[in-house]
């Protein structure tokens, strides 16, 4: 809930001589648009375990939709892309309903009609619900991008190279690619969620988050608190699994602190950095990761990245920028990819990651100003994702260029 990520991309499906399909993605730029401050505070206040009335949900759904519409206009203007074919929105998650090992529902705010009305462009939204209806967790949807993006060029590649795509948002999630197995993905636990909650809980703190991890760098992990936090049974649960701020929230942190001596903010943040780094690294090592490609807001936390590298040991830690996708913009490029696949009638979930009964075309489409005209459905799902640079650009058919 730090802000709204906007990315613009050209996408195209190309078949090679072996009738295998590759989706090409050319990043054209990304920006972050801050939420209006009062709306951001209201969203945080509506998160579990707080109560949230139907009236409040209606208001937030409208205001988030209007903010997304404004962000879309800003992105189109700032990135010089007035000719946009399609907009895709992941929405703002407000609740993710998990009971035991089953996800029973998920709710994202941000009514897409506001985006379509403001831009005149068709909008693909509500991308998680279909996977949940098919028995999946609706997360992490990034698993499809990661599996296509990091897939070995030779499908017969040996088990020695295991790439893990790591996204550190409020919740951290990984996608494991290689090792001779089908891709696997799941939420590992908190990313920034508890770190941000700790800043808001601190009576003497005026910051909403620990920028760059500077406060945590001046603290030391508290062993008793870390031990309590690591005892959460979520970490030992088998995949597929997902979690969210309805589990890792401010009251969760208060309960863990109960009965302990007062812990200063730098030490508290240092402890929570260790929690995220330990749980992410344990998951990566459990899959014999040889390299980890990180993205999301957490990569800006230098203290967290240093702790993660320490816990990963010999595995290489890089950011997605080394592979052509801006770390801050990767989730917005994910939304573009998911919307593009839906537009072409192609599945956009990864059942081995989410636990769904099978591949599904995701989302709902809200028409723009013109009657909705979908392209002929594609017959072959892509096997790989190729991220292009401007130097690689070749003309793309207009019907294949949703943004």
N, C-alpha and C positions, 0 to 999 in steps of 0.2 A: 504493500500500500504506500510505498515511497512516492510513486508517480505512475504515469502511463507511458509505456514504451511503444514507439511507433517506428515501423520499418517499412521501406519500399523495396520491392524486388521484382525482377522479371523472372518468370518461370516457364519452362517448356518441357514437353515429353519428347524424347528422341529414342527411336529404336535402332539397335545396331544390326549388323549383318546376321547375327544369330537369333534375331527376333526377341532379344532381351531389351527391356526398356530402362532408360535412365532419365531421371528428372534433373534438369539443369536449373540452378538457382543463381541468379546474378544479383548480389546485394547492391542496392543503389543508395544506401544511406539509412541511418537511424537517428532518432532523437528521443529525449525523455521530456515529457510535459508534466509538470507537477500538478497534483490534485489541488483544487482550491483548499486552503488550510482548514476551513470549517468542515468541509466535506470529509477530508482525511480524518479529522478528529471524530466525526460522527461515525465513520466506518469502523474505526478502531473501537469506539464505544459500543458498537453493535455486535462485536465478536463474542462468541461464547466465552465464559459462562453467563454473560449479561443477557437479560431478556430483550426481545426485539418484537414490537407489535407489528401487525399487518400494516398499519399506517406508516410506521417507520420504514418498513421494507419497501413499500410503494414509493415513498419519498426518495430513499436511497437509490432504488432501481432507476428512477427517473433522472436524478442528479448525476449518477454515474454514466448513464446513457448520454446525457447532454455533454458531460465532460469528455467522453470518448469521441463524440461528434466533433467537438471543438479541437481535440487532439488530432483527429483525422485531417481536418482542414489545415491545421498548422503543419502537419507532416507533409501534406501534398504541396503546400506553398513553400515550406522551407527546403524541401528536397527537390524542388523543381520538376515535379511529376504531375502536371495537370491532367494528363490523359490516363486515368486510372480505370481499370475494368472491374475490379472486385476488391472488396474490403472484408477482412476476416477478423473476428474478435473472440478472444478467449474469455472475456468477461472478468469480473472481479469476484473471486471466490469469497463467499460470506459464511458458508457452512458446507462441510463434507461429512456425510452421515455414514460412519463405519461402526458396525456391530460385530465384535469378534473379528473374524477374518473376512467378513462380508461387507461390501459397500452397498448400502441400501438407497442412497440418493446423494445428490450433490447440487448445490445452488450457487450460480454465478449471477451477479447483478450487472446491469448495463443494457437496458432495453435497446436492441439493435435498430428499431424504427427511427430513433433519433439520429443515428449515424446515416441511415439511408435518406432521411428527409433533408439533412444538412448538406449531403454531398451529391445526392442523386444517383449514387452507386449502389448496386446490390450488395448485401452483407450476409456472410455466413457467420452464424453464431451458435451458442448453446452446443458446443462441440463435445462436451464430456458425457452428456446424458445418455446418448445411444449406447455407448460402451457399457455404462452402468446397467442399462436395461438388458443388455446381453450377458449380464453376470460378471462384468469386469469392475474395476475400481475407477475407471475414468481417468486414471493417472498411473504413472506419468506419461502423458501423451507425447512428451519429447522423445520417448523411446523410438518412435517411428523415424523421426529425423536422424537420431543418433545411429540407429541400426543401418539406415541407408547410407549415411555419411561416412561412417567408420568401417563399413563392410570391407573385408580384404578384397583386393583386386582379383585374386585367384580364390575361388570358392573352396579349392582343395588345400588352402593354406594350413599349415600345421597348428598345433595347439600352443605353440610357444609364445605367440603374440596375442595378448588379451588387452584390448582397449576398453577403458571405462570413460564414458561421458558423464561428467558430474555437473549438475546445476545446483548452485547455492542461492536459493531465494529464501523466503521465510522458512520453508521446509527444504531440506536437501534431498535430491534424488539422483540415482545413478542408472545408466544403461550399460550393460556388459555385452561387448561384441567380440567375437572370436573364440578361440579355445576349442574350436570344433563343435560348439553347441549353438542352439538357437539363441538369439538375443534374449536377455533377461533384464527387467527393469523394475525398480521399486523405490519408494521413499525410504531413506535411511533414518530419518528423524529430523530434529530441528536443524535449520541452517542459521538464519538470522533471527528467527522468531523470539527465542528466549533472550538473546542479546538485546533486541529492541525493547522487549518487555522490561528487562532490568533497568534500562535507562529511564523508562517512564515511571518505574516504581521508586527510583531514588529520590528522596525528599529534597536533596540539595542539587539535583541535576536539572538543567534547563535544556538538555539536548534530547532529541528523539532517538538518536542512534549514535554509536561510537564510530565517528568518521575515521576511516583508515585503520581502525583498531588501536588508536593512539592511547586511549585510556587503558585498555586491556594490556598493552605493552608495558605499562607501569605497575601492573599487579602480578600476583602470584596465585596459582590455582589453590583452592581450599580443598584438601583431600577428603574431608568428611562429606562436604556437599557434593563433590564430584562422584564419590562412591554411591551416595543416595540417588543421584540422577542416573547413573549408569545401570542401576538396578531395575529400571523401568522394563517390564517384560516385552515392550514393543521391539526392542533391539534384537531379542532372541527369536522373535516370531519368523516363520518361514515366509518367503515371497510366493505369490504376489501379495503385496500389502501396500497400504497408503495411509497417510495421516495428515494432520493439519493443525491449525491454530485452535480448533475446538478441543484439542488434546494438550498441545504445548502452548500454554497461555500464562498470563500474569498470576492467576490463582494457583496454577500448577507450580510455579516458581515459589510463591509464598509458602505453599505446603512443604516444599522441599527445604526451605529455610527455617521452618518451625523448630524451635528447640536448640538451634545453633547459636553461638555467640554472634553478635553483629558483624557482618562482613561488609567492608567498604566497597564502593562501586568498582574501583579498578580490580580488586581481587575477585569480585563477583563476575565481572566480565571476563577476566582471565580464566576462571573456572568454566564458564560457558563456552569460551573458545576451545578449551580442551575437550569439552563434551562433544561439540560438533566435529572437531578434528579427529577425535578418537573413534566415534561411531562411523564416520565416513570412511576412515582409513581401515577400520576393522572389516567393513563390508567389502572394500576394494581388495584387501589382502585375502579375504575369503574366496575370492574368484581368481586369485593369482594374477592380479593386474600387473602388466608390464609398463603401461602408460595410462595416465589420467588426464583428460582434457576438460578443464574447468570453465564454467561460464556462470553468469548471474551476478547479482549485486555483491555477493560474498567475496568475489575475487578482488574487490577494492579494499578489503580488510587485510592489510599486509600481515598483521599478527596472526590472523586465522590461516592465511596461506602458508606462512612459515611453520606454524604448528602442524598443518596438514602434511607438508613436505617431510617434516621430521618423523611423523607417524607412518608415512608411506614407505619409508626406507629407500630401497633401490628403485622403486617405480618412478618413472619420469612424470613430473607434474608440469603441464603446460596450460595455457589458456586457449580458448577457441579462436582467438585472433590469429594464432599461428597457423590456423587451418582455414582462414578466410572469413570467419564470422565474428563480428564484434561481440565481446563477452556480455555487454549490457544489452545488446539488441537481439541476442540469439532467440529468446522466447517470442519476440515479435516476428522474427523470420519463421519460427515454428508455426505461428498462427497463419502466416502467409501460405506455407506449404500445406497445412491441413485444409485451408479454404480452397486452395487450388485443386487438391485431390477430390474434395467434395464436388466442386464445380464440374469435374470431369467424370463423376460417377464412380470414383475409385475408393476403396477402403482406406481409412487413415488411422486405424488403431493397430496395435501389435498384440495379439492375444496372448503370446507367451509372456508379455510384460504386464498387461493389465488384468489377465485372468478371464477375459471375455470368452464366450462360447465360440467365437469365430470372427473373421474380418467383417467390419461394418463400415458403411458410408456414414460419416458423422455429420451432425449439425442440422440446422434449419436455415433456409435462405429467405431473406426479406428482400423483395424487389426494390429497385431504385425508381427513378422517374419514368423509365421506359418499361414496356412489357418485358417480362423475363424470358430470355432466349438462351437456353443452355446449349453447349456444344454437344455433338454426338458423344455418348459415353465412350471412354477409352476402353479397349478390350484387354490390355495387358498392364497389370500393376508394375510399378518400377521396382527394379532390383537394387539400384544404387542411386545416390544423390551426388551430383558433381557441383561443387561450389565454384563458380566462375569469377574471374576478375575482369575488369573493363577491357583489358587487352585481349581477352578470349571472346569478346562479344561478337556474335554473328546474328544476322536478322532473324527474329522469331516471328512465326505466324501470329497475327493479331489475336486469333481465337485461342492461342495458347499462352497469352501473356497476362493472366490475372495477377494483380498486385496484392 
